[in-house]
């Protein structure tokens, strides 16, 4: 499923998730699911369910860009939620205590923002 989505590079795709039962696949999609993807889903050994995604990848990427631009030096990691319902952020440990509230106020987007924690990246190579 993920390969088909990547191959067709549809910016409406919301991602593929295997549920905890390890037998159900969920594909989040904004808009009408293409016939080719529905056909592929029907041929899978595990059941595939399509659920609506509230935001497209392009909308989420624009929101991510705005959050980064409007909050320099605060965000250590950022991405979209698998179901494309929000963007999630992690902050540097050096961010002020009210950083998340300030980030949301300055975000420049109406897309929900979820706090994922404090993360200080570790340089590769052990230095």
N, C-alpha and C positions, 0 to 999 in steps of 0.2 A: 504494500500500500504506500509506504513512505517513498519507495523508489518511483512509483507512478507519479506521485505528487511532485517530487523533485524533478523528474523528467519533463513533466508538463509545465512546471514552474508557474503554477497558478497562484497569484498573490491573494486569492481568497481562502486558500487552505488554512486550516487552523491547527493542524497537527494530528498526529496519531498517538493513541494511548492504549496500552494493554491494562485492563482493570486488574485489581488485586486477585480476582478469581483465576487469573491467568488463562482464561478461556474466552474472554470477550474483548473485542477490539472496538474502540470508539474513534471515529474520525469527526473532528470539529470542522465545520465548513460555513463560510459566510455566503449566503445566496444559494442558488440552485446547484446541486451536486451534479457534475458532468456525467453523462450517460456512460462514458468509458470507465469512470471510477466506480459507478454502481455495478457495472458488469463484472469488473475485477473483484469487487467486494463479494458478489454472489458466488464466485468461484473459490473463495477462501475456505480452508478447513475449519476455521473458527468463525463464529458469527460476528458480523461487522454491523455496528450501529452508527448512523449519522446523526449528529447533534448540531444545532445551529451555533455558530460562533458569532458573538456580537460585534467583533471588529476584524477587519482584514489585516493581513500582515503589513501592508503599506500603511494603514492607519496606526498600527502599533509602532512601527518603525519611526514614523513621524513624531509620535508622542515620546518615544525613547530619545530621539535626537533633541527634542525640546527640553526634556528633563536634564539631559547632560549639559546642554548649552546654558540653561538657566541656573545651574547648580554646580559651578566649577569647584573641584576639589572635595566634594562631599560624597559622590557616588563611587563606590568601589566595584560594583557589579550591577548589571541591569539586563533585563530580558522580558520576554512576554510569557504569560501563564500558558500552559499547554492547551487550555480550552479557549485561548484568545479572549478571555474576559477582562484582562487587566495587564498592567506591566508590574513587574516586581523589581525591587531595588534592595541592594545591600549598601551600607554606608561604611566609610573608613572609621576606625576607632578614634581618630582625631576630630571627627565631626562634633560640633557642639550638641549639648543635650536636646535642644529643640530642633535639630537638623531635619528630622523627618517632617515635622509640621511645617517648617519653612519651605522644604522641598515641595510639598504638596501645594502650598500657597503660590510658589513661583513656577510651578511645573509648566504652565502654558497649555494645558490639555484638560479635557473633561473625562478622559479615560481613567478609570480607577487605578490607584497605585497601591501596591501591597508591600509592606516592609518585611524583608526576609532576614534581617539581622545585621550584625557588625562583622565585616570581613575585611581583613587586611591581606592583600595578595602576597604570596611568598615568591620571591624571584626563583626562576628555574636555574638549575645548576648548583643549588645549595649555598649560594652566596648571600 
